[in-house]
Amino acid sequence: MNIQEAKAIPLADYLQCLGYSPVKRQGCNLWYKSPLRTESEPSFKVNTELNRWFDFGLGKGGNIIDLAEQLYQENHLPSLLERIGRQAHNVRPMPTLSRQQPTAPSFQRLEIKELAHPALLRYLQERGIDAAIARNECRELHFTHNGKPYFAIGFPNVAGGYEVRNPFFKACIAPKEITHIQKGNGRNYVCYLFEGFMDYLSFLTIYKRNKPHSPDLTDKDCIILNSVSNIGKAMSRLDGYGRIHCFFDNDTAGRTAYREMEQAFPCKVRDASTYYSEYKDLNDYLCGRKSVQETECSQTNKSTADSERTRQVHSAGRKIGRGFKP
């Protein structure tokens, strides 16, 4: 099999051969639970017209060869082509188009408002997020996508793009970038680092709950990666801080990201996920939803000292979030 033959294989059919079926369809887009990582909500998209994929959790995408490279963690092209051909030997290739038509941007007629829609505020309330905090940190976006009108929560990044979220829709408006929130007049000594903006909003909600008389986080800066794949983009901004607290997910991607941070800043980094080690992430911790996935609950990469520390915190009856005292 050569490169052109591989790229002619429909991605949806290839994924079906591997045992992955779409969770939902939106026009020409098929949404899957990512084959590259563990997740509960589908954020892996296949565009059947372009025959391309994008994983919004990783911030990566491409053609079938790019997908095989991620799936099998190798970049030897002949080997990848051989595996694709072996797994999809009964799949019929896509018809070749004589001329590719230019495609319009996925998000059009974008309108940015103050966050106020009752459905969006209700969604945040269901996830335990304080409404006043959400109004201050997020925006309300109205746009068309594949010709249909939508509205969603928008969380801005440093490049003018947005993370986009509502109960049924998870995406980003390009460019995909990190968010850097600096408090006070100058750079603070400590920076809190989060994977996604729901983690960040969850932290602020916990902080406000525990410090109702001084709810604003004024002496710490925050960086939200908006995907662990953006960790490299945050490195230069983190370089000037004296201490970095990582509030990453308790899963493989989160632990890998923390090890990368530990290697880059060995004397500065602190693992704040030990405070919610029985939960997948900060939002589950806020809502009291313990992880039910055995592979993630095992915490095989967590040290005995971390486990003992967590038991002491819970046995002492400390209220939720008190471990996040600055």
N, C-alpha and C positions, 0 to 999 in steps of 0.2 A: 504493500500500500504506500502511495506517495502522499505528499502534503495536500495536493489538490483533492485527492480522493477522500482523505480524512476530513477535510473541511466541508465536503459535500454531505457528510452524514448529519442528519438532523439531530441536534443536541437532545431534544425531548426523547427521541427514540433511543439514543445512546444511554441516557440516564435510566430509561425504562429497562434496558438490558442489564444495567447494574443494580436494579431493584428499587429505583427511586421514582415515585409517582408525584405529580403536582398536587398541591393542596387546594389551589384555586386558580382560576383563569380570569384575567382582565384584558379583554381585547386580544392582542397578539402576544401578551405576556403571560407566561406560566410561572407560578410561585411555588417554590419547594422549601421544605426544611433542608438546610444546607447539608450537602454530602461531605463537606469539608470540616465540619465541626458540629458540636451538639447544641441544639437550640429548641425552644418550645414554640416559637412563632416563625412562620416562613419568611425569610428575608433573602432567599436565593432566587434570582429572576432569570428566566430564559426568554429572550425575544425570538419568537418563531419566524418572524420575517427576516431579521438580520442574522439569525442562527448564531447568536452570541449570548453569553451569560454574564451575570454580575452578582457578586456576593456582597450585600450591603454591610454585613457584619465585619468582613475582612477588608472591604474597600478594594477588592480585586475583581477582575473579570477578563473576558476575552473569548477566543474561539475554542474548539474542541481540544486542540493540542495544549493550549494554556490550561484547560481544565484537567487534562490527563497529567500534566506536570504537577499540578497541585494535589491531585488525588494520590499519585504514586511517589511524590517527593523525589523526582529525578528529572534531569534535563537532557538526557541522551536521546536525541530525536529518533534515530532508527528503532530504539527500544520502545519508545512511546508509540510510534506508528504501528509497530508489530502488535502491541497490546490492544490498541484501538481496533485494529483489523480483526484480531482474534475474538474480541468481545462483541463486535458489531457486524459479524460476517453476514448475517441475514437481513441487515437493515438496508433499505433502498435509499440511494442518495437523493438529495434535493435537486429539483430541476435547475439547470443553469439559466440565469437571466442574461439576455443579450446586453442589457443596459441597466445599471443599478440607479434607481431613483433616489435623489437626495431626501433625507428624512428631516422632518421638522423637530425642533426641540421637544423633549418629553413633557416639560412643564411650560405652559403658555398662559398669558394674561394674568401674571402674578400680581396680586394685590396684598399689601402688608398692612395689618391693622393691630390695634391693641387687643390682647387676648381677652375675649369676653363671651364667646359663644357658649351657651349653657351645656351643650353636648360635650365640648372639649373640657370644660371645667369639671363636668361630672366624671369624665374618663380619668382625669388627674386625681379627683377625689377618691375614685375606686382604687387607685394605686397609692393612696395615702399621702399625696402631695399637697402641701399647703397652698391654697389658691392665691393668696397674696404674694407668695414667693414666685409662683409660676407666672403671674401677671408681670412681675418685675423682670424676670429672666427670659421670658419667651415672647413670641409674637403669634398672631393669628394670621395664617396664610390662606388666601383664596386663589385658586388656579384651575386651569383645565389640563387634563391629562388624557391623551388619546381621544380628545374631543369631548370628554365628559367633565362636568364641574365637580370640584372637591374643595373641602376646607380642612385644615389641619393645624396642629401646633408646629411652630417653627422655632428652632433654636439656632441663633446665628453663629457663624465661625469667623475667623480672622480674615478670610479672603472674600467675604461677601456672600458665601453660600449659606445654606440652611440644612440642618437635620429636620426631617419632616415626619410627623407622627400623628396618627389618630387611631381609634380602636381597630380599624381594618386595614391600615395602610402604613407602611414603614419604608422610607426612601430618603434621598437627599437631593437637594438642588445644588448642582455643581457651581463652583468647585468644592470638592471634598477637602476639608481642612480641620485643624484643631481649633479650639476656642480657648483664648487666654484672658482670664479675668483678673485684673490687677486692682488691688484695694489701696486706698490711701494715696498720698502724694508721691511716694517713692516705692521702690521695689522692697517687698518684705523679705525677711530671712527665710520663712517657711513657705513651701508651695504644696498644696494638696492636688493629687493627680487622680483623675477619674477616667474610666473607660467611656461611658456614655452620659448624656445629659440627664437621663432619669436617675442615674446614680448620684449625680451632682445635686439635683433637686431633692432627692431623698435625704442626702446629708444635710442640706440646709434646713429641711423640715425637722429632722432630729435635733439639730443644733438649736433651732428656735424653740422646740418643745422643752429642751433642758435649760435654756437660758431665755425665758420669756421677757426679762427686763432688759436684756442686751442681745437681741436676736441677730444683729448684723455681724457678719464675719469681716472685721475690718483689718485685722493684723495678719491675715494669711491670704496669699494669692492662690488662684485655682487654675488648673489646666484640664480641659476635657478633651480627650483624644478623638472622640466621635467614631472610633474604631481602633482596635489595638494595632492595626496595620499602619496607623499614623504615628506610632511611637517614635520613629526616626525624625519626624518633623518637629517633635517637641524637644529634642535633645539640646539644641542650641539655646532655647529659651530657659531650660532648666539649669543650665550650666552655672548661672550666677547665684543660685539659691544655696543656703547653708544646710537645709534639711528638706527632704522630699518624702511625703507620706503617700503611699500608693493604695488607693481604695479600689483594687481590681476584683474581678469576679473570681469565685472559688471554682474555677474549671481549668482545663488544660491551657486554653488561650491566656487566661489571666495569670496563671503561674509562669508560663513562658515569658510573658511580658515583664513580670516582676524580675525574673532572672536576668533579662536583658538590661533592665534598669540597674540591678545590683552590680552587674559587670561594668556598666558605664559610670556609676557613681557609688563605689563600694562603701564609702564612709558617710554618705549622706542619706541613703534610702532607708525607709522604715516600712514594714509590711503591715498596713492597717487592716488587712482582711482577716487577721487573726481574731479581731473583735466580733466578727460575724461568720466564723468558720463553719457553722452548721447550716448556713444559708448560701444560696448560689450567688447572691449579690446584695447590694445595699437596699434595693427596693424590696426584695423578699424579706430582708431583715426588718425593715420598717413595717411591712404588712404582717409579719409573723408567719411567713410561709417557708417552712423548712424544706430543703431539697429532698426529693423522693427518688432521685436517680442514683442508684447504687454506685455507679462508676464515678460519680462526682462526690458522693457522700463519703466514700472511703478515705479521701484525703491522704492518699498514700505518700504524697510528696510533702505533707506537712510534718514538722518535727514533733517529737514527744513533748518538747517544751511548750510549743504552741498549744497543743491539746490540753496540757495541764493548766496553762494560763486561762484558756477558755472556760474550763470547768470551774476554776476559782472565781471567775467573773460571775458565772451563772449561779453558783452555790451561794455567793454573797448576796444574791437578790438585788443586784444593781439594776435599776430601771433601764429600759431600752435606750441605747445611744449614749449612756453616761460615759462609756469608754472613749468617746470622741472629744473629751475635754482638751482644749488647746494648751 
